């Protein structure tokens, strides 16, 4: 069987859908997005395994008749803090992701599903640059409160992949580059990237950086503490509000930035203010990360779903133009990044790491 038919299965679970693709060394062979009935999804991600697997099987099997599966890669979930890279999925990782004690997120299913299909096809299973990649320097961990440590939780998979693309674009080896990379999507991660390492980034899940289409970002402490003790909200309700019902969703009742843009065009003052406020906060965070790099950066790199919008870019760029070169790589590219990480290991360009 020729190498052209060798494929990696890549799997990226989302909140109400699972994207998967077959990827060869020359590019995407086929990509699918399987939608899930929200009423049938268990509240805890790990408990959704069987339902999601059955739906994936229906779509996947007909695609494999003339393909040789050489590996499987799943999006990494909320694992323990670890260095960037491609990791073998092992029993320790699977047990950790099934634990009821860890934060719940759809990405936790990535390794579980990848392991299942790897066993089916007798190949290796991997995760690539999980969201908990932690390459912080010591100063980045300090919060100002001794019992709170800043965490590295970001869109590491796309940030790492885009750092490689940006290095090629400027004609430098990755190890010699310094970028501020802004992933602008449903969540927003803005980081200082040195030699491909994420040395500082806002916590994209809870309480750091700009507000996003769904998330709250950094908040004034006083009103938040008052609300916590008001008796009007439970811990679970508040965390859900901050992670899924804030930002554009909180101000405008939708997390769809395209709809908010259209409403702003139609004269909706709240939509216009909320959108510009989000972009304003993104610009501030980009400036902060440029300060981390002491202003010595090769480029500001904009990526993520919102980078498809020329209008959003037109609002953002004047704030950050003084920082120098701006590169734009629209979209999230997560399936491609998973495949690239798996093939780097399969082809001997990189050694897979062990998880413990």
Secondary structure by P-SEA (a helix, b strand, c coil): cccccbbbbbbbbcccbbbbbbbccccccbbbbbbbcccccccccccaaaaaaaaaaaacccccccccccccccccccccccccccccccaaaaaaaaccccccccccaaaaaaaaaaaaaccccccccccccccccccccccccccbbbbbccaaaaaaaaaaaaaaaaccccccccccccccccbbbbbbbcccccccccccccccccccccccccccaaaaaaaaacccccaaaaaaaaccccccccccccccaaaaaaaaaaccaaaaaaaaaaaaaaaaaaaaaaaaaccccccccccccccccaaaaaacccccccccbbbbbcccaaaaaaaaaaaaaaaccbbbbbcc
